[in-house]
Amino acid sequence: MPLLSIRDLNVRYGKINGTNDVSLDLASSEVLALIGSNGAGKSSTLRAIMGQAPYSRGEIELEGRSLSGLRPSEVVRRGVGLSPEGRRVFPDLTVLENLKIGAFTRSTEEFEKRLAQIFAYFPRLKERTGQHAGLLSGGEQQMLAIGRALMPRPKIFLLDEPSLGLAPIMTEAIGEIIAEIQQREELAVILAEQNATWAMRVASRAVILELGHVTMEGPTEELREDPRVRSAFLGI
C-alpha cells in the first residue's frame, strides 16, 4: 500500500479547474517531483492534500485513511507538513516564534528536542533566533519555512516552489539540505517545482502536469532522456 494515494482529483476555483483527474501514489521515503509551468496544477494538488483547497471529485488517502473534509490542522496531526509557495513566514514574529507556531502539536519537552534538531539542520536560524522573520534574506526565510513545517515531525513533507526567487547557489544549498533531512528522517517528500532541472536532481521520480492533467510520469533518470521533457522543461 502506498503511503499517500490520490485518485481522480479535481480541484476547482469557481469555473476554473486547478486539477483534472490527477492520480498519483507516494511511497514511504520516496522523493517525488511535481513538475509543470505556472498554473499546471502543482500547488492545487498540494493544497488539496493539506485540506486548503476543496475538491469536487476524487479521493486522497494517507496510509489507507481518507483525508477528505479534514481541516489543515487535522492533516498536520495525521503527519503531513507543508512549506508553502512564497514561504509565508510571519514577518513581525521572530524566528523562534515562527518555529513555535509549527510545533503546535508538540509538548514543551518535544518542542525543545525538535528545535535543537532543526537548528542542527539550519545553523543560520539558530544565529537569528530573536530576529524578526521579515528581516531575513530570501534563502533564510525558505530555511525558516522548511524548519517550521518540519517541527511536528511529519511523515510526508510537501514543498511548494522552494527555489522561487532564490539565487542558484542558494537553490543548490536548499536541495542539499532537503536531501540530508529526507535521508536522516526517512521522510516521503513531494517537491512541486517549475525548475525541472533542479527538481529532477533532487527527486527519484517525477510526475509532469500540464493544464491540470498528468501527462507523464516515471523515474527521473528516464524522464531526463525523453525528448519531450528535454525540449519542454529542460531547455535542451
C-alpha positions in Angstrom: 0.0 0.0 0.0 1.4 3.5 -0.9 1.9 5.9 1.9 -0.2 8.5 0.1 -2.7 7.8 -2.7 -4.5 10.4 -4.9 -7.2 9.3 -7.3 -9.1 11.3 -9.9 -8.5 14.6 -8.0 -10.5 17.6 -9.4 -9.8 20.9 -7.7 -12.0 23.8 -8.9 -11.8 27.6 -8.3 -15.2 28.7 -9.4 -15.4 27.8 -13.1 -11.6 27.2 -13.4 -10.1 23.7 -12.9 -7.0 23.6 -10.8 -6.5 19.9 -11.5 -8.3 17.4 -13.8 -8.4 13.8 -12.6 -4.9 13.8 -11.1 -3.9 10.4 -9.8 -0.6 9.6 -8.2 1.0 7.4 -5.4 3.8 8.3 -3.0 5.8 5.5 -1.3 7.4 5.7 2.1 10.8 7.6 2.0 10.3 8.5 -1.7 11.1 11.9 -3.1 8.6 12.7 -5.9 8.8 15.8 -8.0 5.6 17.5 -9.4 6.9 19.4 -12.5 5.0 21.9 -14.6 4.7 25.5 -15.5 2.7 28.1 -13.6 -1.0 27.0 -13.5 -0.2 23.4 -14.2 -1.9 22.2 -11.0 1.1 21.6 -8.8 0.1 23.9 -5.9 -3.6 22.9 -6.3 -2.6 19.3 -5.7 -0.6 20.2 -2.5 -3.3 22.4 -1.2 -5.9 19.7 -1.7 -3.7 17.3 0.3 -3.4 19.8 3.1 -7.1 20.5 3.2 -6.7 24.0 2.0 -8.4 23.5 -1.4 -11.7 21.7 -1.5 -12.0 19.2 -4.4 -15.2 18.5 -6.3 -14.3 14.9 -7.1 -11.6 12.4 -6.2 -10.1 10.8 -3.1 -6.9 11.4 -1.1 -5.8 8.7 1.4 -2.9 8.7 3.8 -2.0 5.2 5.0 -5.4 4.0 3.7 -7.4 6.6 5.6 -9.2 9.4 3.8 -8.1 13.0 4.3 -11.4 14.3 2.7 -13.1 17.0 4.7 -10.2 17.4 7.3 -9.1 20.9 8.3 -5.4 21.7 7.7 -4.6 21.3 11.4 -6.0 17.8 11.4 -4.0 16.9 8.3 -0.9 18.1 10.1 -1.8 15.9 13.1 -2.1 13.0 10.6 1.5 13.5 9.6 1.7 16.0 6.7 3.8 19.2 6.6 3.8 21.9 4.1 6.4 24.6 3.2 4.2 26.9 1.1 4.9 28.8 -2.1 6.3 32.2 -1.3 7.4 30.9 2.2 4.7 32.8 4.0 6.6 33.2 7.3 5.2 35.7 9.8 7.4 38.7 9.2 6.6 40.5 12.5 7.3 37.4 14.6 10.8 36.2 15.5 12.4 33.1 14.1 11.7 31.3 17.3 8.1 32.4 17.4 7.6 31.1 13.8 9.0 27.8 14.7 6.8 27.6 17.8 3.8 28.0 15.6 4.9 25.0 13.6 5.1 22.9 16.7 1.5 23.3 17.9 1.1 19.5 18.1 4.1 19.0 20.4 4.6 19.2 24.1 7.2 21.7 25.5 9.7 18.9 26.0 9.2 17.6 22.5 9.5 21.1 21.1 12.9 21.7 22.8 14.3 18.5 21.3 12.9 19.2 17.9 14.1 22.7 18.0 17.7 21.5 18.6 17.4 19.2 15.6 16.1 22.0 13.3 18.9 24.3 14.4 21.4 21.4 13.6 20.0 21.4 10.0 19.9 25.2 9.8 22.6 26.8 12.0 21.9 30.1 10.4 18.4 30.1 12.0 19.9 29.5 15.4 22.1 32.6 14.9 19.0 34.6 14.2 16.6 33.2 16.8 15.4 36.5 18.1 15.4 38.3 14.7 12.1 39.2 13.0 11.4 36.8 10.1 10.7 39.8 7.8 14.3 40.9 8.1 15.8 37.6 6.9 17.1 37.1 3.4 15.0 35.0 0.9 17.1 32.0 1.5 16.9 32.3 5.3 13.1 32.7 5.0 13.0 29.5 3.0 15.0 27.7 5.6 12.6 29.0 8.3 9.5 27.9 6.2 11.1 24.4 5.9 12.0 24.3 9.6 8.5 25.4 10.6 6.9 22.7 8.5 9.2 20.0 9.9 8.6 20.9 13.6 5.7 18.4 14.0 7.9 15.5 12.6 5.7 14.8 9.5 5.7 11.5 7.6 5.1 13.4 4.4 6.8 16.7 3.6 5.3 18.9 0.9 7.5 21.7 -0.6 5.8 24.2 -3.0 8.3 26.0 -5.3 11.2 26.1 -2.8 13.6 27.6 -5.4 11.3 30.5 -6.2 13.2 33.8 -6.0 16.4 32.3 -4.8 19.9 32.6 -6.3 21.2 29.4 -7.9 23.8 28.9 -5.2 21.1 29.1 -2.5 18.8 26.8 -4.5 21.6 24.2 -4.6 22.1 24.6 -0.9 18.4 24.1 -0.2 18.5 21.0 -2.3 21.3 19.5 -0.3 19.6 20.3 3.0 16.4 18.6 1.7 18.3 15.5 0.7 20.0 15.4 4.1 16.8 15.8 6.1 14.9 13.2 3.9 17.6 10.6 4.4 18.0 11.2 8.2 14.3 11.2 8.9 13.2 8.8 6.2 10.6 11.3 5.0 8.4 11.0 2.0 8.7 14.2 0.0 6.6 15.8 -2.7 8.5 18.7 -4.4 6.4 21.0 -6.6 8.7 22.9 -8.9 8.9 24.8 -12.2 12.7 24.4 -12.1 12.6 21.0 -13.6 16.4 20.6 -14.0 17.0 21.1 -10.3 13.9 19.1 -9.2 14.9 16.1 -11.2 18.3 16.1 -9.4 16.6 16.1 -6.0 13.8 13.6 -6.7 14.0 9.9 -7.8 10.6 10.0 -9.6 8.6 12.7 -11.3 5.1 13.5 -12.4 4.6 16.1 -15.1 1.5 18.2 -15.0 0.1 20.3 -17.8 -3.1 22.3 -17.6 -4.2 20.2 -14.5 -3.5 16.8 -16.2 -0.9 14.2 -15.6 0.9 13.9 -18.9 4.0 11.8 -18.0 5.5 10.1 -15.0 8.4 7.9 -14.2 11.9 7.7 -12.8 13.7 11.0 -13.2 16.7 9.3 -14.9 14.4 8.1 -17.7 12.4 11.3 -18.0 15.6 13.4 -18.3 16.3 11.4 -21.5 12.9 11.8 -23.0 13.0 14.2 -26.0 9.6 15.8 -25.0 10.8 16.5 -21.5 14.2 17.8 -22.6 12.6 20.2 -25.0 9.7 21.4 -22.9 11.2 21.5 -19.4 15.0 21.2 -19.5 15.8 23.6 -22.4 17.8 21.0 -24.3 
